[in-house]
Amino acid sequence: MIPFVNLTGQREKYRFELEKAERAVLDSGCYIGGPEVSALEKELSAYSGVPHTLTCASGTDALTLALMTLQLQPGNEVIVPDFTFIAPAECCAFLGGTPVFADIDRETLQISPESVRTLIGKRTKGIIAVNLFGQCAPFKELRKIADEFGLWIIEDAAQAFGARILDSTKGSPTSHNNKACAFGDISITSFYPSKPLGCYGDGGAVFTKDEALAQRVRTIANHGSIGRYDHQIVGMNSRLDALQAAVLRVKLRHLDEELAVREQNAALYDLFFEEYNASTPKELQVVPQKIAEGNTSTYAQYTVLAENRDYFIQKLNAAGIPYCIHYPTPLHSQGCFGAPIAECGTPLSANGNNAEWASRRVVSLPVCAFTNVSGIIAKLRTN
Ligand SMILES: Cc1ncc(COP(=O)(O)O)c(C=O)c1O
């Protein structure tokens, strides 16, 4: 069986370093906070170029902390992409806000700035832009809109820690300011095990360049306390374990090597699908998610759009290749956001938006640095 994400292969490769780091924490008697967590926060800041990094218990908590820090109030509207994992919309609704769903671009599958613009109203406070499947959202356009209407941006880089937007003037990777987690007023990531930078449980982090916002995130994450047993605002308990921090410090040292292999794997798939489409009728073609000009991707997923998904899935099943459908239902069709039961999930309307169009076609393939993509392609060629 080919795993969708080969976490055991990764552990095998780093076993010596991981076991040493894990043992040091277990022997230290310090399991919450402490030097491992502080060291990780410094290293994440050095990597991303964002001066303030605050680790927490998950990506979902990181989004909640960001929204609480930006003082989202009941009735406020937040524009989120219609096609993504539920967390950004869920966290907004959890705090009493109203998620408003923006459509996506059919090629990059990222939130569409044109759609965002049409949804701004009196109650709009901000935008949560998701770096879907590993490439950054179109932040240049989104920032222009946010500045024009006085909105904040939360960058959800749960799938994209390590992604970059290259400097088009030089055509080369630029300063840290062009790395994921540097584009939001507050940015977040997730360390869920299968993420490009994942730990061995739940974990997340919040990033900001603004010292006052950073202080507020830290206060809210620690029960709203500004001193021992002195609680000035209502907060929550959200923290990363020292053991997870130690694991992440090891994996962070290897992140760039892994991202390079993910890019090579994606290039192999790109080439294969180019050849495949050249000899396949249009109605059976399979088109990879477009990586926008100037973007790099962490390839959290290698996602394709299959014109006839059932046919492509039959091929994958015949070849024994695992796949996922990220995501089968646009958020506006979820029952928790008020879609009538009859409209929840599939079937979707015939003339729906791009999010519906994509959710009928997407298929994600294994792409991590410990996946034998050449082997997968060989199986695809013979099935
Ligand atoms: C885009 C996005 N945002 C937020 C999250 C939530 O992260 P976590 O699972 O760590 O809570 C995820 C997790 O899959 C995600 O993909």
The ligand as an SDF file (V2000), in Angstrom:
LIG
                    3D

 16 16  0  0  0  0  0  0  0  0999 V2000
   -6.4210   25.8370    5.1040 C   0  0  0  0  0  0  0  0  0  0  0  0
   -6.4570   25.2800    6.4950 C   0  0  0  0  0  0  0  0  0  0  0  0
   -6.6860   26.1130    7.5320 N   0  0  0  0  0  0  0  0  0  0  0  0
   -6.7220   25.6750    8.7880 C   0  0  0  0  0  0  0  0  0  0  0  0
   -6.5280   24.3480    9.0900 C   0  0  0  0  0  0  0  0  0  0  0  0
   -6.6550   23.8950   10.4900 C   0  0  0  0  0  0  0  0  0  0  0  0
   -5.4600   23.3610   11.0210 O   0  0  0  0  0  0  0  0  0  0  0  0
   -5.4960   22.3300   12.2360 P   0  0  0  0  0  0  0  0  0  0  0  0
   -5.9180   21.0010   11.7060 O   0  0  0  0  0  0  0  0  0  0  0  0
   -4.0840   22.3310   12.7330 O   0  0  0  0  0  0  0  0  0  0  0  0
   -6.4380   22.8600   13.2500 O   0  0  0  0  0  0  0  0  0  0  0  0
   -6.2880   23.4350    8.0510 C   0  0  0  0  0  0  0  0  0  0  0  0
   -6.0760   22.0180    8.3340 C   0  0  0  0  0  0  0  0  0  0  0  0
   -6.1940   21.1450    7.5070 O   0  0  0  0  0  0  0  0  0  0  0  0
   -6.2420   23.9140    6.7170 C   0  0  0  0  0  0  0  0  0  0  0  0
   -6.0150   23.0950    5.6820 O   0  0  0  0  0  0  0  0  0  0  0  0
  1  2  1  0
  2  3  1  0
  2 15  2  0
  3  4  2  0
  4  5  1  0
  5  6  1  0
  5 12  2  0
  6  7  1  0
  7  8  1  0
  8  9  2  0
  8 10  1  0
  8 11  1  0
 12 13  1  0
 12 15  1  0
 13 14  2  0
 15 16  1  0
M  END
$$$$
